[in-house]
Amino acid sequence: MLPTVARVLDLDVMRRGLPQVVAGADRLERPVRWVHVSELPDVAGMLQGGELVLTTGIALPEDREGLARYVRELDEVGVAGLVVEFGRRYFDSLPRALVHAAEQRGLPLVTLRREVRFVAVTEAVHALVVNAQLEQLRVSESVHQVFNELVVEGAEPPEVIRQVARMAGAPVVLENLAHQVLAHDTAGRPEAELLEDWERRSRGVRPPGRTGHDPRSGWLVTTVGARGQDWGRLVLVQEPGPLPEGEAHPHTMLLERGASALALNRLVVRDRESLERQTHRTLLSGILTHALTVSEVALRAQALGVPLEGRRLVGVVLRQRRGPIPAALEAQARLRDFTELAAGAVRACRHSALVGALDDEGVGLLIALGAQQDEHAALDSFSATLRRMSAEAGREGADAPGPVVAVGSSVGSVRDARRTLLEAAQVADAALHDAPGGGRTASYYRLPDVRLRGLLHLLRDDARLQTYVERELGPLLAHDAEHNGQLVQMLRIYLEQGRNKSAAADAAHLSRPSFYDRLHKVERILGVDLDQVESCLSLHVALLALDAVRR
């Protein structure tokens, strides 16, 4: 910390001059970056801010306007204060205009009633400044060493946060972009006091820039993220109050170093998808995008211990049935865990397969079966193992349907691997809308299992199917969009309940008159009669097609 004006006035060399503050007494905590001795009335042009100016006043203007201009220019450049020594120009008091201008500007103005050696003042103050800078370097080196060790050792976020809180002596909170607490350290304060109503309090703190101090709350906040992808904020919780004028928060560097360690940890943890999983994902992506040749895929897979040549290859795509949409960070973690779960099921069944994430929601597998392996038995074994492991990991309840397992047609060469993977992806997209079980005997889906929904999914990019959806449902979709309504959902419930109005009203959690009124509104908007089987069939197909197009 740089010495303040008050600290300088307390030095022995200054006290010998009998200093007296005549203006700006409430600004004595200003930091002093340097001492500058000058008698020039236009000295402001030589200064950079933070200087304590020493003068005898012999060359100061005599008129009121000139003195006011002198003070104004010093204040505008950001000097820490002005010290005037009596004995050369002024003897008992300073001009009222000078004192008034300093008071108006809030500029500390100090008189020295006895003569002091200005060179002794500069030496003493500069020693304090240099010592402060050396202390800053020492602290900075210590902080960097601590956090470098944490990063190298792969410390988890709670350990990083604990270290920041210990070094700052204040509570620290890591939150996501939705202002939800991911980890925290109370630094000895009651946890309830720190976290109570956190989201509301945090949303009110929006300091400028990536790192900033909010004087209203006292919080120091820095953004956490890397590679242009921010995912959270690190917050140092302190008491409200402004910082000393012109001074940065003393823990800025500490908090930023902690945020960097957290960002690096996130990258490492994310990449702990393991090099094996990364390589598998790259191969699957190369197959689907034609980025790799057949020979490159076969060679790299062989090097990974997954021989593909001379095997029957079966594409499998896994998707989790939809629930509440998780936050981005949570979604990444879930997908990573899901991928590792699938790889674990493959190992448990002793199958040979490439396993990796295909997109933000699904996991892809290319299973290589030997000549003697029964395809159905192998797939059934994998599906059952995956469901069991998913339940044991707490991802699904014991009676839950588990993830969707979609399988493409088996192929006999690496050249056709893309086809089986694409078919599996299409089946998975369609099966997500299917009721669990669905009367199937197998524990996985294939193209015949998704029937009409599967056909519509295969045709979802066809402009004719999209035109059909707009022709059948366009007016109703437009009405819902304009009035923020749910008539499309009411129609869907009615058709899914087999056109049983009473059952549909119960499913929609509406009274029968209210539900019937909505159906009549649907009929008026679409110009159809919902008692006609053919009209309902056409609308039901359009709804299924809408699901496929939106997917």
C-alpha positions as CSV (number, residue, x, y, z in Angstrom):
1,M,0.0,0.0,0.0
2,L,1.4,3.4,-0.9
3,P,1.8,5.9,1.9
4,T,-1.1,8.4,2.4
5,V,-0.9,12.1,2.9
6,A,-1.7,11.5,6.6
7,R,1.2,9.0,6.8
8,V,3.6,11.5,5.3
9,L,2.5,14.3,7.7
10,D,3.3,11.9,10.5
11,L,6.9,11.4,9.5
12,D,9.5,12.9,11.8
13,V,11.0,15.1,9.1
14,M,7.5,16.6,8.5
15,R,6.5,16.9,12.1
16,R,9.6,19.1,12.7
17,G,7.9,21.6,10.4
18,L,4.8,21.8,12.6
19,P,2.4,20.8,9.7
20,Q,-1.2,22.2,9.9
21,V,-4.0,21.1,7.5
22,V,-5.9,24.2,6.4
23,A,-8.1,22.6,3.7
24,G,-9.2,19.1,2.5
25,A,-8.8,17.6,5.9
26,D,-11.3,14.8,4.9
27,R,-9.0,13.7,2.0
28,L,-5.9,12.9,3.9
29,E,-6.1,9.2,2.9
30,R,-5.1,9.9,-0.6
31,P,-2.1,7.8,-1.7
32,V,1.2,9.5,-2.3
33,R,3.0,8.1,-5.4
34,W,5.8,10.6,-5.4
35,V,7.0,14.0,-4.0
36,H,7.6,16.9,-6.3
37,V,9.3,20.1,-5.3
38,S,8.5,23.1,-7.5
39,E,7.9,26.9,-7.3
40,L,6.4,27.1,-10.8
41,P,2.8,28.4,-11.0
42,D,2.2,26.1,-14.0
43,V,3.8,23.0,-12.5
44,A,0.6,20.9,-13.2
45,G,1.8,20.2,-16.8
46,M,4.8,18.3,-15.4
47,L,2.8,16.0,-13.1
48,Q,1.1,12.7,-13.7
49,G,-1.0,12.4,-10.6
50,G,-0.5,11.1,-7.1
51,E,2.3,13.6,-6.3
52,L,2.6,15.5,-3.1
53,V,3.7,19.0,-4.2
54,L,6.1,21.0,-1.9
55,T,6.6,24.7,-2.4
56,T,7.5,28.0,-0.6
57,G,5.0,29.9,-2.7
58,I,7.4,32.5,-3.8
59,A,6.2,32.4,-7.5
60,L,2.5,31.8,-6.9
61,P,0.1,34.3,-8.5
62,E,-1.0,37.2,-6.4
63,D,-4.6,37.6,-7.8
64,R,-7.6,35.5,-6.8
65,E,-8.2,34.1,-10.3
66,G,-4.5,33.0,-10.6
67,L,-4.5,31.2,-7.3
68,A,-7.9,29.5,-8.1
69,R,-6.4,28.4,-11.5
70,Y,-3.3,27.0,-9.8
71,V,-5.4,24.9,-7.4
72,R,-7.8,23.8,-10.2
73,E,-4.9,22.6,-12.4
74,L,-3.3,20.6,-9.6
75,D,-6.6,19.0,-8.7
76,E,-7.4,18.1,-12.3
77,V,-4.1,16.4,-12.8
78,G,-4.8,14.4,-9.6
79,V,-2.1,15.5,-7.2
80,A,-2.3,14.0,-3.7
81,G,-1.9,17.3,-1.9
82,L,-0.1,20.7,-1.7
83,V,2.4,21.6,1.1
84,V,3.4,25.3,1.5
85,E,6.3,26.3,3.8
86,F,6.1,29.6,5.6
87,G,9.1,32.0,5.7
88,R,9.7,33.0,2.1
89,R,6.5,34.3,0.6
90,Y,3.9,33.7,3.3
91,F,4.6,34.0,7.1
92,D,1.5,33.6,9.2
93,S,-1.3,32.6,6.9
94,L,-2.1,31.7,3.3
95,P,-4.2,33.8,1.0
96,R,-7.9,33.3,1.5
97,A,-8.4,32.6,-2.2
98,L,-5.9,29.8,-2.1
99,V,-7.5,28.2,0.9
100,H,-11.0,28.6,-0.4
101,A,-10.1,27.1,-3.8
102,A,-8.4,24.1,-2.1
103,E,-11.5,23.6,0.2
104,Q,-13.8,23.8,-2.8
105,R,-11.8,21.3,-4.7
106,G,-11.2,18.9,-1.8
107,L,-7.5,19.2,-2.2
108,P,-5.4,18.7,1.0
109,L,-3.6,21.9,1.7
110,V,-0.9,21.9,4.4
111,T,1.3,24.7,5.9
112,L,4.7,24.1,7.5
113,R,5.3,26.7,10.1
114,R,8.9,25.9,10.4
115,E,11.5,25.4,7.7
116,V,12.3,21.8,6.7
117,R,14.8,20.4,4.3
118,F,12.7,19.5,1.3
119,V,15.3,17.0,0.2
120,A,14.9,15.1,3.5
121,V,11.2,15.0,2.9
122,T,11.6,13.5,-0.6
123,E,14.1,10.9,0.6
124,A,11.8,9.8,3.5
125,V,8.7,9.6,1.4
126,H,10.4,8.0,-1.6
127,A,11.8,5.3,0.8
128,L,8.2,4.5,1.8
129,V,7.0,4.4,-1.8
130,V,9.9,2.1,-2.9
131,N,9.3,-0.2,0.2
132,A,5.6,-0.3,-0.7
133,Q,6.4,-1.3,-4.3
134,L,8.8,-4.0,-3.1
135,E,6.2,-5.3,-0.7
136,Q,3.7,-5.4,-3.6
137,L,6.2,-7.4,-5.7
138,R,6.9,-9.8,-2.8
139,V,3.1,-10.4,-2.3
140,S,2.6,-10.8,-6.0
141,E,5.4,-13.4,-6.2
142,S,4.0,-15.2,-3.2
143,V,0.5,-15.3,-4.7
144,H,1.7,-16.5,-8.1
145,Q,3.7,-19.3,-6.5
146,V,0.8,-20.5,-4.4
147,F,-1.6,-20.6,-7.3
148,N,0.9,-22.1,-9.7
149,E,1.3,-25.0,-7.3
150,L,-2.4,-25.4,-7.0
151,V,-2.8,-25.5,-10.8
152,V,0.1,-28.0,-11.2
153,E,-1.3,-30.2,-8.5
154,G,-4.8,-30.2,-10.1
155,A,-6.5,-28.6,-7.1
156,E,-10.3,-28.7,-7.2
157,P,-12.3,-25.4,-7.0
158,P,-13.1,-25.7,-3.3
159,E,-9.3,-25.8,-2.5
160,V,-8.6,-22.8,-4.8
161,I,-11.4,-20.8,-3.2
162,R,-10.3,-21.7,0.3
163,Q,-6.8,-20.4,-0.5
164,V,-8.2,-17.1,-1.8
165,A,-10.3,-16.7,1.3
166,R,-7.4,-17.4,3.6
167,M,-5.1,-15.0,1.9
168,A,-7.7,-12.2,1.7
169,G,-9.1,-12.9,5.1
170,A,-12.7,-12.6,3.8
171,P,-15.4,-14.8,2.4
172,V,-15.2,-15.9,-1.2
173,V,-17.9,-17.3,-3.5
174,L,-17.8,-18.9,-6.9
175,E,-21.0,-18.5,-8.8
176,N,-22.2,-19.4,-12.3
177,L,-23.7,-16.9,-14.8
178,A,-27.1,-17.5,-13.3
179,H,-25.8,-16.3,-10.0
180,Q,-26.1,-19.7,-8.4
181,V,-23.4,-20.6,-5.9
182,L,-21.1,-23.4,-7.1
183,A,-18.6,-23.3,-4.2
184,H,-17.8,-21.0,-1.3
185,D,-15.6,-20.4,1.8
186,T,-17.1,-18.4,4.6
187,A,-13.7,-17.4,6.2
188,G,-15.2,-18.0,9.6
189,R,-18.4,-16.1,9.0
190,P,-21.9,-17.8,9.5
191,E,-22.8,-19.6,6.2
192,A,-26.4,-18.4,6.4
193,E,-25.2,-14.8,6.6
194,L,-23.0,-15.2,3.5
195,L,-25.5,-17.1,1.3
196,E,-28.9,-15.8,2.3
197,D,-30.8,-14.4,-0.7
198,W,-27.5,-14.7,-2.7
199,E,-29.0,-14.6,-6.2
200,R,-30.9,-11.3,-5.6
201,R,-27.9,-9.7,-3.9
202,S,-25.5,-10.8,-6.6
203,R,-27.6,-9.6,-9.5
204,G,-27.4,-6.1,-8.1
205,V,-23.6,-6.1,-8.3
206,R,-22.5,-5.3,-11.8
207,P,-19.1,-3.6,-11.7
208,P,-17.6,-2.5,-15.0
209,G,-15.0,-4.6,-16.7
210,R,-13.9,-8.1,-16.0
211,T,-12.7,-7.1,-12.5
212,G,-14.3,-4.4,-10.5
213,H,-15.2,-3.2,-7.0
214,D,-18.7,-2.3,-6.0
215,P,-18.6,0.3,-3.2
216,R,-22.3,-0.2,-2.4
217,S,-21.9,-3.8,-1.4
218,G,-18.1,-3.8,-0.8
219,W,-17.8,-6.8,-3.2
220,L,-14.8,-7.3,-5.4
221,V,-15.9,-9.3,-8.5
222,T,-14.0,-10.9,-11.3
223,T,-15.2,-13.0,-14.3
224,V,-14.1,-16.6,-14.6
225,G,-13.6,-18.2,-18.0
226,A,-11.1,-19.0,-20.7
227,R,-10.8,-19.1,-24.5
228,G,-13.5,-16.5,-24.8
229,Q,-16.1,-18.6,-22.9
230,D,-17.0,-17.1,-19.5
231,W,-18.9,-19.4,-17.2
232,G,-18.9,-17.7,-13.7
233,R,-17.8,-15.0,-11.3
234,L,-15.5,-15.1,-8.3
235,V,-16.7,-12.8,-5.5
236,L,-14.7,-11.5,-2.5
237,V,-17.3,-10.4,0.0
238,Q,-16.3,-7.4,2.2
239,E,-18.1,-4.6,4.0
240,P,-19.6,-1.7,1.9
241,G,-17.5,1.4,1.4
242,P,-15.4,3.2,-1.3
243,L,-11.8,2.5,-1.9
244,P,-9.2,5.2,-1.1
245,E,-9.2,7.8,-3.8
246,G,-7.2,6.8,-6.8
247,E,-6.2,3.4,-5.4
248,A,-7.0,-0.1,-6.8
249,H,-8.5,-2.7,-4.5
250,P,-5.6,-4.4,-2.7
251,H,-6.9,-7.9,-3.4
252,T,-7.5,-7.4,-7.2
253,M,-4.4,-9.4,-8.2
254,L,-5.2,-12.2,-5.7
255,L,-8.8,-12.6,-6.9
256,E,-7.8,-12.6,-10.6
257,R,-5.1,-15.2,-9.9
258,G,-7.7,-17.4,-8.2
259,A,-10.1,-16.9,-11.2
260,S,-7.3,-18.0,-13.6
261,A,-6.6,-21.1,-11.5
262,L,-10.4,-22.0,-11.6
263,A,-10.5,-21.4,-15.4
264,L,-7.5,-23.7,-15.9
265,N,-9.0,-26.3,-13.6
266,R,-12.2,-26.2,-15.7
267,L,-10.3,-26.7,-18.9
268,V,-8.3,-29.6,-17.4
269,V,-11.5,-31.2,-15.9
270,R,-13.3,-30.9,-19.1
271,D,-10.4,-32.3,-21.0
272,R,-10.3,-35.1,-18.5
273,E,-12.9,-36.5,-20.7
274,S,-9.6,-38.3,-21.1
275,L,-7.4,-38.4,-24.1
276,E,-9.0,-41.7,-25.0
277,R,-12.5,-40.1,-25.1
278,Q,-11.2,-37.2,-27.1
279,T,-9.6,-39.5,-29.7
280,H,-12.7,-41.6,-30.0
281,R,-14.8,-38.4,-30.5
282,T,-12.5,-37.2,-33.2
283,L,-12.7,-40.5,-35.0
284,L,-16.5,-40.6,-34.8
285,S,-16.7,-36.9,-36.0
286,G,-14.3,-37.7,-38.8
287,I,-16.5,-40.6,-40.0
288,L,-19.7,-38.4,-39.9
289,T,-18.1,-35.4,-41.6
290,H,-15.8,-37.2,-44.1
291,A,-12.9,-35.3,-42.4
292,L,-11.0,-38.6,-42.3
293,T,-10.5,-41.2,-45.0
294,V,-11.6,-44.8,-44.5
295,S,-7.9,-45.9,-44.2
296,E,-7.2,-43.1,-41.6
297,V,-10.2,-44.2,-39.5
298,A,-9.2,-47.8,-39.6
299,L,-5.6,-47.1,-38.8
300,R,-6.3,-44.8,-35.9
301,A,-9.0,-47.1,-34.5
302,Q,-6.6,-50.0,-34.7
303,A,-4.0,-48.0,-32.8
304,L,-6.6,-47.3,-30.1
305,G,-7.3,-51.0,-29.7
306,V,-10.6,-51.0,-31.5
307,P,-10.1,-52.9,-34.8
308,L,-12.8,-52.1,-37.3
309,E,-11.7,-53.9,-40.4
310,G,-13.2,-57.4,-41.0
311,R,-15.9,-56.7,-38.4
312,R,-19.6,-56.0,-38.5
313,L,-20.1,-52.5,-37.4
314,V,-23.2,-51.2,-35.6
315,G,-23.9,-47.5,-35.0
316,V,-25.5,-46.7,-31.6
317,V,-26.7,-43.3,-30.4
318,L,-27.6,-42.6,-26.8
319,R,-29.8,-39.7,-25.7
320,Q,-31.1,-38.8,-22.3
321,R,-34.9,-38.3,-22.1
322,R,-35.7,-34.7,-21.7
323,G,-36.1,-33.1,-18.3
324,P,-35.6,-29.5,-17.0
325,I,-33.0,-27.8,-19.2
326,P,-29.8,-27.6,-17.1
327,A,-27.4,-24.6,-17.1
328,A,-24.6,-24.8,-19.7
329,L,-21.9,-25.7,-17.2
330,E,-24.1,-28.5,-15.7
331,A,-25.1,-29.7,-19.2
332,Q,-21.4,-30.1,-20.2
333,A,-20.7,-32.1,-17.0
334,R,-23.8,-34.3,-17.5
335,L,-22.7,-35.1,-21.1
336,R,-19.2,-35.9,-20.0
337,D,-20.5,-38.2,-17.3
338,F,-22.9,-39.8,-19.7
339,T,-20.1,-40.5,-22.2
340,E,-17.9,-42.1,-19.5
341,L,-20.9,-44.2,-18.4
342,A,-21.4,-45.5,-21.9
343,A,-17.7,-46.3,-22.1
344,G,-18.0,-48.1,-18.8
345,A,-20.9,-50.2,-20.1
346,V,-18.9,-51.1,-23.2
347,R,-16.0,-52.3,-21.0
348,A,-18.3,-54.2,-18.7
349,C,-19.8,-56.1,-21.6
350,R,-16.3,-56.7,-23.1
351,H,-17.3,-55.2,-26.4
352,S,-15.0,-53.3,-28.7
353,A,-16.3,-49.9,-29.7
354,L,-15.5,-46.2,-30.3
355,V,-17.4,-44.1,-27.8
356,G,-17.6,-40.3,-27.8
357,A,-19.9,-37.3,-27.6
358,L,-21.6,-36.5,-30.9
359,D,-23.2,-33.2,-30.0
360,D,-24.3,-31.3,-27.0
361,E,-26.9,-33.9,-26.1
362,G,-25.9,-37.3,-27.4
363,V,-23.3,-40.0,-27.2
364,G,-22.3,-42.1,-30.2
365,L,-20.8,-45.6,-30.4
366,L,-19.5,-47.6,-33.3
367,I,-19.6,-51.2,-32.0
368,A,-17.3,-53.7,-33.8
369,L,-18.7,-57.3,-33.6
370,G,-16.8,-60.4,-34.3
371,A,-18.0,-63.1,-36.7
372,Q,-19.2,-65.3,-33.8
373,Q,-21.0,-62.6,-31.8
374,D,-24.8,-62.5,-31.9
375,E,-25.8,-58.9,-32.7
376,H,-29.1,-58.9,-30.8
377,A,-27.5,-60.4,-27.7
378,A,-24.6,-58.0,-27.7
379,L,-26.9,-55.0,-28.0
380,D,-29.4,-56.2,-25.4
381,S,-26.5,-56.8,-23.0
382,F,-25.1,-53.4,-23.6
383,S,-28.5,-51.7,-23.2
384,A,-29.3,-53.5,-19.9
385,T,-25.8,-52.8,-18.5
386,L,-26.1,-49.1,-19.4
387,R,-29.5,-48.8,-17.7
388,R,-28.2,-50.7,-14.6
389,M,-25.1,-48.5,-14.3
390,S,-27.2,-45.4,-14.9
391,A,-29.5,-46.3,-12.0
392,E,-26.5,-47.1,-9.7
393,A,-24.9,-43.8,-10.5
394,G,-28.1,-42.0,-9.4
395,R,-28.8,-40.6,-12.9
396,E,-32.1,-42.4,-13.1
397,G,-34.5,-43.8,-10.6
398,A,-34.8,-47.6,-10.2
399,D,-38.1,-47.6,-12.1
400,A,-37.1,-44.9,-14.6
401,P,-37.0,-45.8,-18.3
402,G,-33.3,-44.9,-18.6
403,P,-31.7,-43.3,-21.6
404,V,-32.8,-43.9,-25.2
405,V,-30.6,-46.5,-27.0
406,A,-31.0,-46.2,-30.7
407,V,-29.3,-48.6,-33.1
408,G,-28.7,-48.4,-36.9
409,S,-28.5,-51.3,-39.3
410,S,-25.2,-53.2,-39.2
411,V,-22.7,-52.8,-42.0
412,G,-19.8,-54.9,-43.1
413,S,-17.1,-52.2,-43.8
414,V,-15.6,-49.0,-42.4
415,R,-16.7,-47.3,-45.6
416,D,-20.4,-47.8,-44.5
417,A,-19.9,-46.8,-40.9
418,R,-21.3,-43.3,-41.5
419,R,-24.6,-44.8,-42.7
420,T,-25.2,-46.8,-39.6
421,L,-24.3,-43.9,-37.3
422,L,-26.6,-41.5,-39.2
423,E,-29.5,-44.0,-39.1
424,A,-29.0,-44.5,-35.3
425,A,-29.0,-40.7,-34.8
426,Q,-32.3,-40.4,-36.7
427,V,-33.8,-43.2,-34.8
428,A,-32.7,-41.6,-31.5
429,D,-34.2,-38.2,-32.4
430,A,-37.5,-39.9,-33.2
431,A,-37.5,-42.2,-30.2
432,L,-37.1,-39.3,-27.8
433,H,-40.8,-38.5,-28.3
434,D,-41.9,-42.1,-27.9
435,A,-43.4,-43.3,-24.7
436,P,-41.0,-45.5,-22.7
437,G,-41.7,-49.2,-23.4
438,G,-44.1,-48.6,-26.3
439,G,-44.9,-52.3,-26.4
440,R,-41.4,-53.2,-27.7
441,T,-39.7,-56.4,-26.5
442,A,-36.1,-55.2,-27.2
443,S,-34.3,-52.8,-24.8
444,Y,-33.3,-50.6,-27.7
445,Y,-34.8,-48.8,-30.7
446,R,-34.4,-49.6,-34.4
447,L,-35.9,-47.9,-37.4
448,P,-39.1,-50.2,-37.5
449,D,-39.8,-49.3,-33.8
450,V,-40.3,-45.6,-34.5
451,R,-42.8,-46.2,-37.3
452,L,-44.5,-43.0,-38.6
453,R,-42.5,-40.8,-36.3
454,G,-39.3,-42.3,-37.7
455,L,-40.4,-41.7,-41.3
456,L,-41.2,-38.1,-40.6
457,H,-37.9,-37.6,-38.9
458,L,-36.1,-39.0,-42.0
459,L,-38.1,-36.5,-44.1
460,R,-37.8,-33.5,-41.8
461,D,-35.5,-31.5,-44.1
462,D,-37.9,-32.0,-47.1
463,A,-39.6,-28.7,-48.0
464,R,-42.8,-30.5,-48.9
465,L,-43.1,-31.8,-45.3
466,Q,-42.5,-28.4,-43.9
467,T,-45.1,-26.9,-46.3
468,Y,-47.5,-29.6,-45.1
469,V,-46.9,-28.6,-41.4
470,E,-47.5,-24.9,-42.2
471,R,-50.7,-25.7,-44.2
472,E,-52.2,-27.8,-41.4
473,L,-51.0,-25.9,-38.3
474,G,-49.7,-22.5,-39.5
475,P,-52.8,-20.4,-38.4
476,L,-52.8,-22.0,-35.0
477,L,-49.0,-21.6,-34.5
478,A,-49.4,-17.9,-35.5
479,H,-52.2,-17.4,-33.1
480,D,-50.2,-18.9,-30.2
481,A,-47.2,-16.8,-31.0
482,E,-49.3,-13.6,-31.2
483,H,-51.3,-14.2,-28.0
484,N,-48.8,-16.3,-26.1
485,G,-51.3,-19.1,-26.1
486,Q,-51.3,-22.9,-25.8
487,L,-53.9,-24.0,-28.3
488,V,-51.3,-26.2,-30.1
489,Q,-50.7,-28.0,-26.8
490,M,-54.4,-28.4,-26.2
491,L,-54.8,-29.9,-29.7
492,R,-51.9,-32.2,-29.0
493,I,-53.3,-33.4,-25.7
494,Y,-56.7,-34.0,-27.3
495,L,-55.3,-36.2,-30.1
496,E,-52.9,-38.1,-27.8
497,Q,-55.9,-39.0,-25.6
498,G,-57.5,-40.7,-28.6
499,R,-60.0,-37.8,-29.1
500,N,-61.5,-38.5,-25.6
501,K,-62.5,-35.0,-24.5
502,S,-63.0,-35.9,-20.8
503,A,-59.7,-37.6,-20.6
504,A,-58.0,-34.8,-22.4
505,A,-59.5,-32.2,-20.1
506,D,-58.1,-34.1,-17.1
507,A,-54.7,-34.4,-18.8
508,A,-54.7,-30.7,-19.4
509,H,-55.7,-30.0,-15.8
510,L,-58.6,-27.9,-17.0
511,S,-62.3,-28.0,-16.3
512,R,-64.3,-29.7,-19.1
513,P,-66.1,-26.5,-20.2
514,S,-62.9,-24.6,-20.3
515,F,-61.1,-27.3,-22.3
516,Y,-64.1,-27.7,-24.7
517,D,-64.0,-23.9,-25.3
518,R,-60.3,-24.1,-26.3
519,L,-61.1,-27.0,-28.7
520,H,-63.9,-24.9,-30.3
521,K,-61.4,-22.0,-30.7
522,V,-59.0,-24.5,-32.4
523,E,-61.7,-25.5,-34.8
524,R,-62.5,-21.9,-35.7
525,I,-58.9,-20.9,-36.3
526,L,-58.1,-24.0,-38.4
527,G,-61.5,-24.3,-40.1
528,V,-61.8,-28.0,-39.3
529,D,-64.2,-30.3,-37.5
530,L,-62.4,-32.2,-34.7
531,D,-65.1,-34.8,-34.8
532,Q,-64.0,-36.0,-38.2
533,V,-61.5,-38.8,-38.0
534,E,-59.6,-37.8,-41.2
535,S,-59.1,-34.2,-40.0
536,C,-57.8,-35.4,-36.7
537,L,-55.5,-37.9,-38.4
538,S,-54.1,-35.2,-40.7
539,L,-53.5,-32.8,-37.7
540,H,-51.9,-35.6,-35.7
541,V,-49.4,-36.3,-38.5
542,A,-48.7,-32.6,-38.8
543,L,-47.9,-32.4,-35.1
544,L,-45.5,-35.3,-35.4
545,A,-44.0,-33.7,-38.4
546,L,-43.7,-30.4,-36.4
547,D,-41.7,-32.2,-33.7
548,A,-39.4,-33.7,-36.4
549,V,-38.9,-30.3,-38.1
550,R,-38.2,-28.5,-34.8
551,R,-35.8,-31.2,-33.7
